[in-house]
Amino acid sequence: MGLSVEIDGATPGVEDRSTTGRAVPERLPTGYDRLKPGPGHSPEEVRASQRIRIHRAMIELAAERGHERVTIRSLTRRAGVSSRTFYRHFRNREECLGSTIDQVGHELLLRAVKTKAEQAGWHNQLRRSLGSLFGDLADRPKAARVLLVESLSAELPTRTRAKELTADLERLLTRLLAASLSTATPPRRLVNGIAAGIVRVATTTTLTGRADELAGMSVAVGDWVVGVYDEERVALSAVAREGRWRARREALPLPAEMSSTVGYRDRERILAAVSRLAVEKGVGALSVSRIRREAGVSRRAFDARFDDATECFLAAVESLARIAVGKACAWAADPRARGDRTYRRTLALCAIAARNQSFARLVLAQILAPGRDGLLRRERLISTAAERLAGPGAPASRLSVVGLEASVAAAWRIAEEGVLENNCCRLPETARFISSLFAPGSAL
């Protein structure tokens, strides 16, 4: 990725990989004004102006109608360029979307890097950088939607570029947090979790049409980061990473199995079938006919319950998640189990994931495969988990709504990382660390 994050020192540079090395501008223009005709403008300036106008057109059209409905013709009309000019810059619409995400995402992160705090201290710099990032997203809600929502339903190369922007955010956080506490290198999994919590707040606020409120939320998010990043969690993260801690044998056996179905009703058979197929063949191979054959149900039975294969898959993922949470909560409520309830729930969920790795991968990672619909379902599951953790008497009940949901998103990312690295079997070792994210110390 082209973002060179420097908090102290030279101004960082950002390189757009789809250009020939031109630096990303400080700010995209607010209109579509062409360069005035006549001498004095180099070919590079003309091309840069055209490209910027096309990027802006993509932002507006994708935010207004969804990027799938954006056509080359609508882009060229809005940008005031010809089709020939468009194809000089981009091979197709998808490449244009990816370049736009790169351009805008780098611009926002670059501005966050360059923002300087008025007072010394890593926490002041962190809050100032987050204020810049959230303020820019609030000022440009259409750009926020393209970056945070539309990118997830794009084709794989574009989704990859969006993920790389998240990686750049993680690198920025690493630099900011390295100046804190007594550790030279902040624990990677903790930084990744914090980044996920930040992105979660920005995404859900944008999804609900409230991106303009993000500027006012930056203080709360900054306080959450400062609360989460303390000596205890840094130490717990290091212990979990090095595997020095092991889950004690509990008074009761931890729940072992996670299944998407119990019984023989058509809906349960369909959910079981789509779960098996997604594990064996991949989410991209799912189709209504294949699911029906696997489940042994009629088209009428399927259509009475689901609109398409995507809805069916997401229902199965949600079913798996709810069953796992139900088992974990039941085990944690037993008075013979040791430790506080939040920790016991976390330990049980980690154990379930470790013993059901294929299903855990579906819930934690593959849920985003359907794009925007998967994002909406995941955010709903995170909100549901936050509500359960906020129950009376739970330590997490002292967290604000923003802090609690950011903590759940951070925990989700840490568990997802274990799944993607094929380290599910070690997830129980991280239970103490993950549950610490919901401790009162991170209250806003």
N, C-alpha and C positions, 0 to 999 in steps of 0.2 A: 504494500500500500504506500501511497506517496506522502502521507502526513508525517512530518518530522516534528515531534512534540518537544519544544524547548521552553521551559518556564523561565529560565534565566539565560540571557545571552542573546544571540542573534535572532532576528525575526525569522520564524520558520517559513519554509516554502512548501507549497502544495502543488503537485504536478498532476494534471488530468491525463490519465493514461490513453485516452482516446484522441488526444491532440498530439502535436509534435513538440511537446515540452513547454508550452506556454503556461505561465503561472495563472492560477485561479484568481479572478478579480476579487477585490475587497467586498463588493456588493453588486449583485445583479441589478440592472436598471429597472425602473418601475414602469417603463412603457416600451413601445415598439418603434421609437424614432430611428429612422435610418440616418446614416452619416450623410451630411450635406454633400451634394455633388460638387465636383471640381477637383483641382489638383490639391495635393497636400496629404492625402490619405494613402498609406501603403496598402498593398494587398493583404498583409497580415491584419491590419486594423479593420479592413472590410470584412474579412472572414470571421474575425472575432465578434464583430457586431452582429453578423448573420447568425452565428452560433448562439450567442446570448439570447437573441430574440426567439430562436427555435426552442431553446431550453425553457424560456418563460412561457411560451405557448404550451409546451408539454405539461408544465406545472399546472397551469390554469385548466386546461382541458381534462387532464387526468383527475384532478381534484373535483371537477364539476360532474363528470360522467363516468369515471372509472377508466383506467388506462386501456382496458380491452376495447372500449368503444371509440378510442381516439384513432383517427385515420390520417394518412399522410396529407390528404387534401385539407382536412380541417386544421392540421398543424401549419401548413404553408399559408393558408388564408389568414389565420390568426397572427402568424409571425410576419406576414408581408414579404414572403420570399417565394420563389418559383420552385416547382418540383425538382428541376435540375439542380438548383442551389442546395435543396435539402439533401439530395443524393451525393453531392460533393462532400457533405459532412458525415452522413450516416448511411449505412447500408439498408437499414429498415427502421421501423418504429421502435422495436425492442432495444436496438442499440442506442437509439435516441433517449429512451427512458433510462437506460443504464448510465449513460453519460450525464444526464440531468441529475440523477441521484448522486453520482460522484461529485459533480460540480457544486451542488447546493450543500451536500453533507460536509464536504471538505471546507467549504466557506464558513459554515457555522462553527465547526470545530476549530478552525484557524482563528476565528475571532475570539473564541473562548480561551484559546491558548495565549493570545496576545493581550488579553485583559489583565490589568495589574491591580492588585488590591491596594487600597490606601494605607492599610495597617499591615505590619509584618505578621507572620504566622501562617502555617499551612492551612488552617481551617478558614482563615479569612480569604486566602487565595482560592480555595476550593469553592467557597460560597460565591465569590465574585465570578469565577469561571462558569459555575452553574447558572448564575443570574444572567450572564451573557447568552448562554445556550438557550435557556428557557425563554428569555426575553425575545431573542430572534425568532424562535418558533411561534411565540405569541404574536409577533408582528407580521408573520407570514404563515397564516394557518393553512393555506393551500399547499405551500411547500412542506409544511409539517405532515399533512395527510399523505403526500406522495412519498416522503421519506419513511414514515412509520407504518403506513397501511398499504398503499398501492404496491410498494416494493415486494410485499410478501406474496402477492398473487401473480407476480411476473414470472418470466422464464428463468431457468436455473442460473445463467450467467449474471442476470440482473440481481437475483436474490443473493448470489455470492458477493456481489459488490456491496449490497446493503449490509451483509454480515461483516464485511471488512471494515465498514464504517463503525460498527459496534466494537470491533477489535481496536480501532483507533481511539475510541472513547475509553476503552480499558487501558490503553497505553497512556493516555492523558491522565487518568486517575492514578495509575502507578507512579507517574512522576510527581503528582501533587501529594500523594500519600507517603511517598518515600521520605519527605521532609518531616514526617511526624514520628512520634514515639521513639523507640530505640532500634527499630529495624530498618536496615538499608534497602531491603527489597520487600515490599508488601506481599503477603501470600497471594498467589495467583487466583486461587479459588475464591478467596474473599473479595478481591478486586472484581472478578467476573460477576460475582453475586451482586455487589453494589451497583455495577453498571447495569445489570438486568433490572434492579429495582428502579433505577433512574429512568430507563427506557420504558418500563411498565407504566410509571406515572405519566410520562409524556404520551405514550400510545393510547392509554385508556381515556385520557382527557381529550385527545384529538378525535378518537373514535366517537365520542359522545357530542361532538360539535362544540367543544369548549376550549379549543386551543388558545383562544385569546386570554384564558385565565392562567395560562402556564407561568407568565411572568410573576404573578402573585404567589405561585406555589413554590418558587425556587428556594425561598428561605426555609420552608418546612422540609423540603427535600435535602437541602444542605444540612439542616439540623439532624435529619435521619442518618445521613452518611457519617457525620461526626459522632453520633451516638453509637452506630454500629461498629465503627472502626476504633476499637479501644484495645488496651493491652490484653484483656482476657480473651477476646475473640481472635486476635492475632496469634496468641499462644495456642488456643484450641485448634485453629486452622493448621498451624504447623504440626501439632500432634497428629491430627487426622491425616495430613499429607504423608507423614513419615510412618504411619501405621504403628505408633508406639502404644496406642490405646486399643483395648479390645472390649467389646460388649461383654458385660458379666452374664453369667448364666442366671436367668430369671426364674422366679418361682413357678411360672407357667411357661410352656413352650410358646415361642412366638408364632403368630399365624403364618402358615406356610404357603397356601395355595391362593391364587387369584384367578378366578374364572369369570368369563363374561356371561355365563348362563347357569341357572339351576332350574331344572324342569324341562317340560317338553312343549311349551306353547310356541306358536309360530314366531313371535317376536324374539323369544329367547334363542330359538334355533337359528334365526337369521343373524342375531348379534354374535353368537358363537361362530357361525360360519364366516362372517366377514372378518372377525378377529383372526381366525386360523389362516384365511387367505392372505390377509395383510402381512402376517408374519412369514408365511411360506413364499408368497409370490411378490410381495411389495405392494404399496398403496397404489402405485401407478397402474397395476394390472387389474384392479378391481372393476367389475362391471356388474350390472344388475343380473344378467343371465348367468354369469359365473357364480354370483352369490346365491341365486335361487337354486342352482344345481347342487351346490355344496350343502345348502340347508334343506333341500328336498321340499320346497314349498312352491306354490303356484305363483304366477305373475300377479294374479288378483290379490293373493295374500300379502305379497311384497308391497304392491302399490297402495294397499290399505294402510300401511304403516310408515312407508318412506317414499320420498319424492324421487330420489336417485341414489346412486352408489355412494356419493360423497356424504350425504346426510346419514346414510346407514353406517358408514365407517365412523363418523364423528359420534353418533349415538353409541356405538360399541365402545369407543374410547372413553366416553363419559361414563358408561356402565362399568367398565373396568376400574376407573378412578373411584367411583362411588363405592363399589364393592370393597376395594382396598382400604379406603378411608373408614368404611363401616367396620371392617375387621379390626383395623388398628384402634379405633375408638373403643370398641367392645373389649379388646384386650387391655387397653390402658385403664379402663374403668374398674378392672378387677382389683379389689383391695389388697390382694396378695402380691401384686406387681410392685416393684421398687422404683423410686425416683418420682419427680413431679410429673403431672399428667401430660404436659406438653412434650417433655422429653420421651415419655413412654410412647406417645402417639408417633413421634418422629422415629424412634427406634423400630417400632413395629412396621411403619411404612417402608423404612429402609430395608428391613428384613424381607418384607414381601417382594420388594423390587429385586433384591439379591437372589431370591428363589424363583422368580418369574421374570427373567431378564428380557425375553422376547416381548411379553406384554408390557413391561416397564418401558421399553423402547418406543412402543406405540404411543403410550400416554405422554411420556416426557419429551420425545423428540419428533415422532412422525405425525403428531397432531397438527403440525403446521404444514404438512404436505399439501392439503387442499387450499392453501393460500389464505385469503381473507376470511373465509368461513372457518378455517381451522384456528386462525387468530382469535376470532370472536368466541369460539368455544373454549379455547385455553383461558382467555381472560375471564370468562364466566366461571370456570373451575377454580381459578385463583381467587376470585371474589368469594366463592362459596367456601373455600378453605379458610379464608380470612374470617368469615363470619363464624365458622365453627371454633376457630382459635380464640375468638373474642368472647367466648362464653363466660358466664359469671364465675369469678374466682380464678380464672386462668391468668397467668402472668401477662400474656399478650393482650389481655383486656385493657391494660393501661396504655396501649399504643393508640395513636390516632388512626383514623381510617387510612390516610395516606401512608403512614409509617407501617401499619400492619400489612397492607397489600404490597408495599415495596419489599417488606421482609419475606412474604410468601413468594414473590417473584424471585428474590435472591435465592431462597432455599430451592425453588424449582430449578433454577439455572445450575446450582451446584450439583443437584442430583442428576440433571440432564448431562452434565459434563462427565459424571461417572459412567453413565450409560453409553455415551458416545465414545468414551475411551475404553469400553469393555471392562470396566472396573466395578460392575454391579456388585460383585461378591464382597467388595470392601465398603459398600455404602453404610452398613451398620457402624463402621468405625467412625463415620462422620456425624453420627446422630447427635452426639453431645454438642458438637460445633454448630450444626444446623439449628438445633433447638435453641441455642444461645441467641440466635437472631431475633427471637421473640421475647427476650428478657426485658425487664422494665428499663434497663439502662439505655435502650434505644428509643425510649419514648420521646415524642416530639414536644 
